[in-house]
Amino acid sequence: MAAQDVLGQTARLASSSALLQVLFRVVTFGLNAFTLRYLSRELIGVVNVRLTLLYSTVVFLAREAFRRACLSGSAKRNWTKTINLLWLTVPLGVFWSLILGLVWLHLLEVPDPSVVPHYHAGVVAFGLSAIIELLGEPFWVLAQAHLFVRLKVIAESLSVVSKCILTVTLVILYPHWGLYIFSLAQLLYVSVLVMCYIIYFVMFLGSPEATKKSFPVARVKALLPSFVEDETFVNWKEARLTWSFFKQSFLKQILTEGERYVMTFLNVLNFGDQGVYDIVNNLGSLVARFIFLPIEESFYVFFAKVLERGKTVKDQKQDDVAMAANVLELLLKLVLLIGLTITVFGYAYSQLALDIYGGSMLSSGTGPDLLRCYSLYVLFLAVNGVTECFTSALMCKEEVDRYNFVMLALSFIFLCISYFLTHWYGSVGFILANCFNMGIRIAHSTHYIYHFFRESTHRPLTGLLPSPALLLVYILSAVLTAFSEVLFCCDKGWMARLIHISMGALCLAATLVTMCCSETKLIHFVRSQ
């Protein structure tokens, strides 16, 4: 597949994934706002922090390394061996579910049954849901490698909608069920998700469309583990790369979910405060989840297909290098401007957003400060997502192993900083520690990108430099909206709030107009792709 075709399909995949994440987050926020009226914040804290952490840890440790390794390189490969390797995620998931389930049940603090009923059933259900989801991993990787955009959108949309309908129904009819509600909804979510992929491939394989596309898998039976006579069960090059990524993914999971591990294992916040933190954290991460994450996942596939892992810039096809450098520069500029916009306007509108969303329970206390800090953290997330997806797609096994040592040291430092900052600044300390963590990771990735392109004429890191005019508009907008918040928000009535919102809208309009005038190359890229 030509690099230009890969770029076009990757951009469509990123756009569809972003729209999917919008749907997912909007439904989730609506669900949170709804459940806040019916359930305690302690129950929400246990579900969104404790149990979700169990599920995400099992799934991440069992499959992340396999995804990275099996999506690297061309889609033309021995798919029988790749599928065999991917099925190893299931026993690995069973192992992690058993080990971590025992930890969650016997080593961690158990919530008060009168406030959070059926905790043990919740742990079992969320661990089981992780195993069920891993049953669909070979299908997911096959679809992702061949850029099946509609399949991902439909499967995840149906699963999210099904989960939300069941949750709302049970919350209204049986609010006393406690964690049974979220356990059943989680099991339904993963079951629908996996069945969508299975049903699609059962119908697709052997069809005229599959034959026309010369799809590498001809029968449904070929999607199951199989031995080939006189050949190894798996591709050992992929297996060794998977092991390298596994060591890195273990550390990356600690860094990504570090604050939840600190909350879960060190009890620095009670379950109620964890619930408030998680709600604010989800609100703050809205853009990161529905824009930055799809971009990172989709363009990892693009860079991995266009450039060859482990080769220097001189050994790559120069046309592909030029395209990759141009795309990387524009992606950096895109996420930087989105991040700056969130940082500038998030500071002055955090308290208003929380007051509208959750009332005084969220807008009083540390909630506004949490969201303001998260607005800054979004900027770090934006840049790190793109730089790290490029380096992950290009690093060879030895470079990945060296990076693992960096991640190991960073994990230890991050956990220590999280613990101390939380004691000094409360839940805000988690976000400050995350900013430090992301800053170090960005420094490593930009250093790698600089050295990779050093022997070429391409300088994609210039995408991190906004135009002076746009920078000036950002500074003026930050000052004006900050003064507006002091004068009009948030206890002076709805008329004052509308004035504050109008001031923000004017500043945002000025920012967007300046952006369109000064960043014409980026605007053309977004429109064309």
Secondary structure, 3 states (H helix, E strand, C coil): CCHHHHHHHHHHHHHHHHHHHHHHHHHHHHHHHHHHCCCCHHHHHHHHHHHHHHHHHHHHHHHHHHHHHHCCCCCCCCHHHHHHHHHCHHHHHHHHHHHHHHHHHHCCCCCCCCCCCCHHHHHHHHHHHHHHHHCCHHHHHHHHHCCCHHHHHHHHHHHHHHHHHHHHHHHHHCHHHCHHHHHHHHHHHHHHHHHHHHHHHHHHCCCHHHHHCCCCCCCHHHHCCCCCCCCCCCCHHHHHHHHHHHHHHHHHHHHHCHHHHHHHHHCCCCHHHHHHHHHHHHHHCHHHHHHHHHHHHHHHHHHHHHCCCCCCHHHCCHHHHHHHHHHHHHHHHHHHHHHHHHHHHHHHHHHHHHHHHHCHHHHCCCHHHHHHHHHHHHHHHHHHHHHHHHHHHHCCHHHHHHHHHHHHHHHHHHHHHHHHHHHHHCCHHHHHHHHHHHHHHHHHHHHHHHHHHCCCCCCHHHHHCCCHHHHHHHHHHHHHHHHHHHHHCCCCCHHHHHHHHHHHHHHHHHHHHHHHHHCHHHHHHHHHC
